[in-house]
């Protein structure tokens, strides 16, 4: 069996453009072409694509993915074992973080003060109360901060779960565009940046394009924000900032 580029894109949940790009850089060469010169992918090609997407999801850059897959000393089973270990570790960490966030939300709702051990358990050296104090010190005098405090005070646990899922989905969209090599100033990336701005505007405070640009710069300048975005996909902090800046320029 062989499959067209469109079929493979549908199977894998990637764009045709991504497959063309993988072909152009030698990462995934279709096993054959038909009489018209169109790409045709076999089962071995699909296996390689699966490995590529596993590594990409884990944050590996394309150059490193190619080096790993083309290493003659590593067999496919070893790739799967390595990916399983990495994914299992990530899942465990995310589950710990999700439990910590849920615990913190519930504690705040009930007026319970978490112990230092509970606060530090998932966040290491990051103290949520310290960050809250810093935020109030830096922005407490601003209308945006006061508006954010007013709005979020009314949010329920279910509200936070819904909003977190929505925000995560926006970040995944932007990370996918970065992974596909789509330019940050492309229409697709700017559209997601606009979605990001509207989320902030509707959830926390009035967020015009100029203010949104300031947020984008902070994502790069503040290492804590940068680390958050880099954990989603390497390079995402700068990519998101650039898309935000391009989107703001588009709306001037």
Backbone torsions as a table, in degrees:
resi	resn	phi	psi	omega
1	UNK	NA	141.8	171.8
2	UNK	-135.3	157.2	-172.2
3	UNK	-131.5	149.6	177.9
4	UNK	-76.0	165.5	179.5
5	UNK	-62.4	-34.7	178.5
6	UNK	-66.7	-40.4	178.5
7	UNK	-64.9	-43.9	-179.1
8	UNK	-64.5	-40.3	178.0
9	UNK	-59.9	-41.0	179.5
10	UNK	-68.1	-41.3	178.4
11	UNK	-58.7	-47.2	-169.2
12	UNK	-89.5	-12.2	-178.2
13	UNK	73.3	30.2	176.3
14	UNK	-118.2	173.6	179.1
15	UNK	-90.9	157.5	174.1
16	UNK	-59.2	-37.7	179.3
17	UNK	-59.7	-38.8	178.4
18	UNK	-63.0	-44.3	179.6
19	UNK	-64.4	-39.7	176.6
20	UNK	-61.3	-41.2	-179.7
21	UNK	-64.4	-43.7	178.6
22	UNK	-60.9	-36.8	177.7
23	UNK	-66.6	-45.7	-176.3
24	UNK	-62.4	-34.7	-178.0
25	UNK	-93.7	3.1	176.6
26	UNK	80.3	12.3	-178.8
27	UNK	-79.0	-39.1	179.2
28	UNK	-140.3	96.7	180.0
29	UNK	-92.1	125.2	178.6
30	UNK	-59.8	141.4	-175.2
31	UNK	-65.4	-23.8	-179.9
32	UNK	-157.7	169.8	173.7
33	UNK	-132.4	147.5	179.6
34	UNK	-80.5	-176.5	-175.6
35	UNK	-63.0	-22.1	178.9
36	UNK	-90.3	0.5	179.5
37	UNK	87.3	7.2	-178.9
38	UNK	-79.8	145.1	-178.1
39	UNK	-65.9	138.9	173.2
40	UNK	-132.4	131.6	-175.0
41	UNK	-111.3	133.0	176.8
42	UNK	-97.6	-177.3	-178.3
43	UNK	-62.0	-37.9	178.3
44	UNK	-63.6	-36.8	178.2
45	UNK	-65.8	-39.4	178.8
46	UNK	-65.9	-37.8	177.0
47	UNK	-61.6	-42.9	-179.7
48	UNK	-66.4	-39.9	178.5
49	UNK	-62.1	-40.2	177.6
50	UNK	-59.1	-43.9	179.0
51	UNK	-63.5	-41.4	179.2
52	UNK	-59.4	-47.6	-176.0
53	UNK	-69.4	-33.0	174.1
54	UNK	-59.8	-50.8	-178.4
55	UNK	-65.2	-37.4	178.9
56	UNK	-64.2	-41.0	179.3
57	UNK	-63.5	-28.7	178.6
58	UNK	-83.9	-0.5	174.5
59	UNK	94.8	8.0	179.8
60	UNK	-75.0	134.8	175.0
61	UNK	-68.9	158.2	-174.7
62	UNK	-58.5	-38.9	-178.4
63	UNK	-62.1	-40.1	-179.4
64	UNK	-72.4	-35.4	176.6
65	UNK	-59.8	-45.5	-179.9
66	UNK	-61.2	-43.7	-179.3
67	UNK	-63.7	-40.3	-179.8
68	UNK	-66.3	-46.7	-176.1
69	UNK	-71.2	-27.6	-178.1
70	UNK	-93.7	4.3	177.9
71	UNK	-70.7	115.7	-176.2
72	UNK	-68.1	-15.9	-178.0
73	UNK	-89.5	-1.3	-178.5
74	UNK	-118.1	120.3	-179.3
75	UNK	-88.8	164.8	-178.2
76	UNK	-56.0	-36.1	180.0
77	UNK	-64.1	-35.6	178.9
78	UNK	-67.8	-37.4	176.0
79	UNK	-60.7	-44.5	-179.2
80	UNK	-64.6	-40.3	178.3
81	UNK	-62.4	-44.6	-179.2
82	UNK	-63.0	-44.8	-178.9
83	UNK	-66.1	-37.7	178.7
84	UNK	-63.1	-42.1	178.9
85	UNK	-63.1	-44.6	-178.8
86	UNK	-66.1	-43.2	-179.8
87	UNK	-66.7	-40.6	179.0
88	UNK	-62.4	-40.5	178.4
89	UNK	-65.0	-41.3	179.4
90	UNK	-65.5	-43.8	179.7
91	UNK	-59.8	-43.5	179.5
92	UNK	-61.2	-43.1	-179.9
93	UNK	-66.1	-42.3	179.5
94	UNK	-64.6	-38.6	177.7
95	UNK	-63.7	-40.4	176.8
96	UNK	-62.4	-43.8	-179.6
97	UNK	-65.4	-43.1	-180.0
98	UNK	-62.0	-41.8	178.7
99	UNK	-64.8	-39.1	179.9
100	UNK	-66.0	-42.3	179.1
101	UNK	-64.2	-44.9	179.3
102	UNK	-62.5	-40.5	178.1
103	UNK	-62.2	-44.2	-179.5
104	UNK	-64.5	-41.9	179.3
105	UNK	-63.0	-44.2	-179.3
106	UNK	-65.5	-39.6	179.9
107	UNK	-64.1	-42.6	179.4
108	UNK	-64.7	-41.3	-178.9
109	UNK	-62.2	-36.0	-177.2
110	UNK	-93.9	0.5	178.7
111	UNK	73.4	27.6	-179.0
112	UNK	-97.6	133.9	175.9
113	UNK	-87.7	123.5	177.8
114	UNK	-72.7	147.6	175.3
115	UNK	-72.7	158.1	176.5
116	UNK	-55.2	-38.6	179.8
117	UNK	-61.9	-41.0	-179.7
118	UNK	-67.0	-38.4	-179.9
119	UNK	-68.1	-39.0	-175.0
120	UNK	-84.8	-14.3	-171.9
121	UNK	-55.9	-46.8	-176.8
122	UNK	-96.5	-24.5	-171.9
123	UNK	-103.0	0.9	178.5
124	UNK	64.1	-119.0	-177.6
125	UNK	-84.7	1.6	-176.9
126	UNK	-92.5	117.3	-179.5
127	UNK	-102.1	113.4	-178.9
128	UNK	-55.4	-38.3	-179.6
129	UNK	-67.5	-38.8	179.1
130	UNK	-63.3	-40.7	179.6
131	UNK	-66.9	-38.5	178.5
132	UNK	-62.7	-40.5	178.4
133	UNK	-65.2	-40.9	178.5
134	UNK	-63.5	-41.5	179.7
135	UNK	-62.6	-41.5	179.3
136	UNK	-66.6	-38.5	179.5
137	UNK	-65.2	-40.7	-176.3
138	UNK	-78.7	-38.5	-171.2
139	UNK	-126.2	3.2	-175.0
140	UNK	-57.8	-26.7	-178.9
141	UNK	-81.3	-9.2	-173.8
142	UNK	-87.2	153.6	176.2
143	UNK	-64.5	-34.9	-179.0
144	UNK	-61.8	-44.2	-179.8
145	UNK	-63.9	-45.2	-179.6
146	UNK	-63.4	-39.5	178.8
147	UNK	-66.5	-40.1	178.4
148	UNK	-62.0	-44.1	179.2
149	UNK	-61.7	-41.0	-179.0
150	UNK	-65.4	-45.8	-177.3
151	UNK	-67.8	-50.1	-173.4
152	UNK	-68.3	-23.1	178.8
153	UNK	-62.4	-24.7	-177.1
154	UNK	-93.1	-5.7	-176.5
155	UNK	-75.5	138.9	176.4
156	UNK	-92.7	174.6	176.9
157	UNK	-58.3	-42.6	179.3
158	UNK	-66.0	-35.8	176.8
159	UNK	-60.1	-46.1	-178.4
160	UNK	-64.2	-39.7	177.9
161	UNK	-61.9	-45.2	-179.5
162	UNK	-64.2	-46.1	-177.8
163	UNK	-65.8	-39.0	178.3
164	UNK	-62.9	-42.0	178.6
165	UNK	-63.4	-40.9	179.6
166	UNK	-65.1	-43.3	-178.9
167	UNK	-67.1	-40.8	177.7
168	UNK	-61.0	-38.6	180.0
169	UNK	-64.5	-38.5	177.3
170	UNK	-64.0	-43.7	179.4
171	UNK	-63.7	-38.3	179.0
172	UNK	-65.3	-39.0	177.4
173	UNK	-60.2	-45.8	-179.1
174	UNK	-66.5	-40.5	179.6
175	UNK	-64.4	-37.2	178.6
176	UNK	-64.7	-40.6	178.3
177	UNK	-63.6	-41.9	177.2
178	UNK	-60.9	-44.5	-179.2
179	UNK	-63.9	-29.7	179.8
180	UNK	-84.3	-3.7	179.8
181	UNK	79.7	18.2	179.3
182	UNK	-74.4	129.9	-178.2
183	UNK	-59.0	147.1	-178.8
184	UNK	-66.0	-25.7	179.6
185	UNK	-96.2	15.9	175.6
186	UNK	-74.2	162.0	179.5
187	UNK	-62.1	-38.5	-178.6
188	UNK	-63.6	-45.4	-179.6
189	UNK	-68.2	-39.6	178.3
190	UNK	-64.9	-35.2	178.1
191	UNK	-63.7	-40.3	178.4
192	UNK	-69.5	-37.0	176.1
193	UNK	-60.9	-39.7	177.8
194	UNK	-66.0	-37.7	176.3
195	UNK	-63.1	-39.2	176.7
196	UNK	-61.8	-45.1	-179.7
197	UNK	-63.1	-44.1	-178.8
198	UNK	-65.2	-34.1	176.4
199	UNK	-62.9	-47.9	179.0
200	UNK	-60.9	-41.5	-178.2
201	UNK	-64.9	-39.8	-177.0
202	UNK	-84.8	-19.5	-173.8
203	UNK	-100.8	-41.0	-170.5
204	UNK	-116.4	-56.7	-173.4
205	UNK	-161.3	165.2	176.7
206	UNK	-58.9	122.0	-173.6
207	UNK	-129.7	86.3	175.4
208	UNK	-74.0	176.6	-175.5
209	UNK	-66.5	-34.9	179.2
210	UNK	-66.6	-44.4	178.2
211	UNK	-64.8	-38.9	179.8
212	UNK	-62.0	-37.8	177.2
213	UNK	-62.2	-39.3	177.4
214	UNK	-62.7	-39.5	176.4
215	UNK	-61.8	-44.6	179.8
216	UNK	-58.5	-41.6	178.4
217	UNK	-65.6	-35.4	179.5
218	UNK	-67.7	-33.6	179.1
219	UNK	-60.6	-28.4	-179.9
220	UNK	-92.4	-38.5	-175.0
221	UNK	-75.3	-34.7	-177.8
222	UNK	-93.3	115.7	-173.8
223	UNK	-61.8	-24.5	179.1
224	UNK	-70.6	-43.4	175.4
225	UNK	-65.3	-43.1	-179.8
226	UNK	-57.4	-45.1	-179.1
227	UNK	-61.3	-37.7	178.9
228	UNK	-61.3	-46.3	-178.8
229	UNK	-73.7	-34.8	178.9
230	UNK	-65.3	-29.5	178.5
231	UNK	-68.4	-28.1	177.9
232	UNK	-74.7	-50.0	174.0
233	UNK	-160.7	130.3	179.2
234	UNK	-54.2	132.0	-180.0
235	UNK	90.7	-2.7	-173.3
236	UNK	-69.5	-34.3	-178.2
237	UNK	-59.4	-50.4	180.0
238	UNK	-67.1	-40.6	-179.3
239	UNK	-62.3	-44.5	178.7
240	UNK	-63.9	-44.6	178.5
241	UNK	-58.1	-45.9	-178.3
242	UNK	-64.8	-37.7	178.1
243	UNK	-67.7	-37.9	177.4
244	UNK	-63.3	-45.4	179.8
245	UNK	-63.0	-43.5	179.1
246	UNK	-64.0	-39.2	179.7
247	UNK	-66.2	-40.1	178.5
248	UNK	-62.3	-42.2	179.3
249	UNK	-64.3	-35.6	179.7
250	UNK	-63.6	-31.2	-175.9
251	UNK	-95.5	2.7	178.3
252	UNK	-71.1	NA	NA
